């Protein structure tokens, strides 16, 4: 019996090991089975993701800058690669002709305004004389018509004066947008 009991003990001990080996499992030593676990507080964090790539960038806006007025370029204030702000003066055209036109238009407006004052006095006299039957209705109508014509001439002269001031401002070529100068076709002179 002692021999049988040893055999049974041997079978009982070897049976689990044989079962594990049959199914491809190997027993893990207790020293390796322990795993260290650490804990911490949950927190929200921003993760920044960066990518880099090579390629060609095309601008959505690349205006061609040109002068609104004709004339000799006297100053170019920028060069290729320069950064410019919207409204920055990039070049200047000789303003002398436009300055003279502005002065002339202003003088014409002043001359017509003086004639209008004189015509208003003439109309006032003609109305008084007409009331006293000393002038005809035709002369009164003619004086009114001349005053109206002068008023229209003044409007035209003021429009010309405003136009010449705009042309004078346009002798300074300004950057239409903020950006960089890609090309330059003109220089001083």
Buried (B, 14 or more C-beta within 10 A) or exposed (E): EEEEEEEEEEEEEEEEEEEEEEEEEEEEEEEEEEEEEEEEEEEEEEEEEEEEEEEEEEEEEEEEBEBEBEBEBBBBBBEEEBEBEEEBEBBBBBBEBBBEBBEBBBEBBEEBBEBBEEBBEBBEEBEEBBEEEEBEEEBBEBBBEBBEEBBEBBEEBBEBBEEBBEBBBBBBBBBBEEBEBEEBEEEEE
